[in-house]
Structure formats: C-alpha cells, structure tokens
C-alpha cells in the first residue's frame, strides 16, 4: 500500500542539480507531493526536502537512484522518530470587517501572525506540523480564502 515518505537530500549548489532530481522523479513516474529547497549553513550546499508516496520498494529505488547522481552528497529518509517536520503557510482571507474580527480569533487560537491588514481582509502566517496547518486552513475557509501559499514540508534530522 502506498505511503508518504519524506526525503532530505544534501547536494552541491550547482546549476541544474534540482532540475536533474525533478527529472529523475518524472522519468520514473514517481510523484512529488511537495518540494522545498534552499542553501544550508554552507552556501555551497543545498538541502532539499521532498515528500513522495509509494511502497517500501519504490522508496528504496528512489533512494538508490538519487544517490547515483553526481552532485548528491546524501539522501536520508525522515521519519517522525528521527526528525522534526514543519510547514509554513501564508493566507489572505476575509471579506468583511465582521469576518475579520472572527478571523483574528482563529489566528489567536493557532498563534498565527497577522502580517497585513486591509479593510476587507487579513494576511496571516503560520508555521507548524502539517496537521496543524490543515486544521488552520479548514477553520479559515468559511471566512473566504482569497489567496494561499504553503511552503511544502521542511524536515531536519534530530541529533
């Protein structure tokens, strides 16, 4: 049965590396549910977090194929036991002054930050576990989501 898997990939910060990784997934028919990448503490190294799905044989195949790529330094499978996972969301919502007051209560409940205010809407940001982000979005939906952007999952291995 397919299961979600989170991969953390350390790679050299060279042009085309992320494209080759995405191409590997595409050529082999593997799905990418989310992808996030940025420089690490060392500007020569990029950490990419990919969420994919498949059975254990598919995960093993993905790991082997990624490890063969020249610029890939390390591939790790992130589990809830060996890592910390977070996601970030920015939401613009609301359609009236009355809704905005109730929306502020929802933001306070989740400890979301209000990052922009207009007459008709609020822009909120929240960082947390994916389940927390999902619950927040479900409570904000009735107020009318105008725009939304999720970062994709970020994961770091525990020491």
C-alpha positions in Angstrom: 0.0 0.0 0.0 1.4 3.4 -0.9 2.6 5.5 1.9 4.0 9.1 2.2 7.8 9.3 2.5 9.9 12.4 3.4 13.4 12.5 1.9 16.1 15.0 2.9 18.7 15.4 0.2 22.0 17.3 0.6 23.5 18.3 -2.7 26.1 20.6 -4.2 24.9 24.1 -5.0 25.5 23.8 -8.8 23.2 24.9 -11.6 20.9 22.1 -12.9 21.1 19.8 -9.9 17.5 20.4 -8.8 16.3 20.0 -12.3 18.1 16.6 -12.6 16.4 15.5 -9.4 13.0 16.5 -10.6 13.7 14.9 -13.9 14.6 11.6 -12.2 11.2 11.6 -10.5 9.4 12.5 -13.7 11.2 9.9 -15.9 10.5 7.1 -13.5 6.9 8.1 -12.8 7.3 9.0 -9.2 5.1 11.7 -7.8 6.4 14.7 -5.9 3.7 15.9 -3.4 5.8 18.8 -2.1 9.4 20.1 -2.6 11.3 22.7 -0.8 15.0 23.6 -1.2 17.4 26.3 0.0 21.1 26.8 0.9 22.3 25.4 4.1 24.7 27.0 6.6 27.3 26.3 3.9 26.4 28.3 0.7 28.0 25.6 -1.4 25.4 23.0 -0.2 21.6 22.9 -0.7 19.2 20.9 1.3 16.0 19.7 -0.5 13.0 18.1 1.3 10.8 16.0 -1.0 7.5 14.4 0.0 6.6 11.5 -2.2 4.5 8.4 -2.0 4.9 4.7 -2.7 5.6 1.3 -1.1 8.9 0.4 0.5 10.4 -1.0 -2.8 9.6 2.3 -4.5 11.3 4.2 -1.7 14.4 2.0 -1.9 14.5 2.6 -5.7 14.2 6.4 -5.3 17.0 6.4 -2.7 19.3 4.3 -4.9 18.6 6.5 -8.0 19.1 9.8 -6.1 22.4 8.5 -4.5 23.8 7.8 -8.0 23.5 11.4 -9.1 26.9 13.1 -9.1 26.1 16.3 -7.1 24.0 14.5 -4.5 26.0 14.2 -1.2 23.5 12.4 1.0 19.9 11.1 0.9 18.1 10.4 4.2 14.6 9.1 4.8 12.9 11.3 7.5 10.6 9.6 10.0 8.7 11.1 12.9 11.2 9.4 15.2 14.4 10.7 13.6 13.3 14.2 12.5 11.4 17.4 13.1 9.0 18.4 10.3 7.3 21.7 9.8 5.4 23.6 7.1 4.7 27.3 6.6 1.5 28.9 5.2 0.5 32.4 4.3 -3.2 33.0 3.8 -5.1 36.1 2.7 -8.7 35.7 3.9 -11.8 37.6 4.9 -14.5 39.6 3.0 -15.9 42.0 5.6 -15.0 43.9 8.8 -17.2 41.5 10.8 -15.4 38.4 9.4 -12.0 40.0 10.2 -12.8 40.1 13.9 -13.7 36.4 13.9 -10.7 35.6 11.8 -8.4 37.3 14.4 -9.8 34.9 17.0 -8.9 31.9 14.8 -5.5 33.4 14.3 -5.0 33.8 18.0 -6.2 30.3 18.7 -3.5 28.9 16.4 -0.9 31.6 17.3 -0.8 32.7 13.7 0.8 36.0 12.9 -1.1 38.8 11.3 1.3 40.2 8.7 -1.0 42.5 6.7 -4.4 44.2 7.3 -6.7 45.8 4.8 -10.3 47.0 5.1 -11.6 43.7 3.7 -9.0 41.1 4.6 -6.2 39.9 6.7 -3.0 38.2 5.7 -1.9 35.5 8.2 1.1 33.3 8.5 1.5 30.1 10.5 4.3 27.6 10.9 3.7 24.1 12.3 3.1 20.4 11.7 1.1 19.7 8.5 -1.9 18.6 10.6 -1.9 22.0 12.4 -1.7 23.8 9.0 -4.6 21.6 7.6 -6.7 22.4 10.7 -6.0 26.1 10.5 -6.9 26.2 6.8 -10.2 24.3 7.5 -11.2 26.9 10.1 -10.2 29.9 7.8 -12.1 28.6 4.8 -15.5 29.8 5.9 -14.1 33.4 6.0 -13.2 33.2 2.3 -9.7 32.4 1.4 -8.6 34.8 -1.4 -5.0 33.6 -1.8 -2.9 31.0 -0.1 0.7 29.6 -0.4 2.1 26.6 1.5 5.8 26.2 1.7 5.9 22.4 1.4 7.3 20.3 4.2 10.7 21.1 5.7 12.5 18.4 7.7 15.7 18.2 9.7 17.2 15.1 11.3 17.4 15.1 15.1 20.8 14.7 16.7 
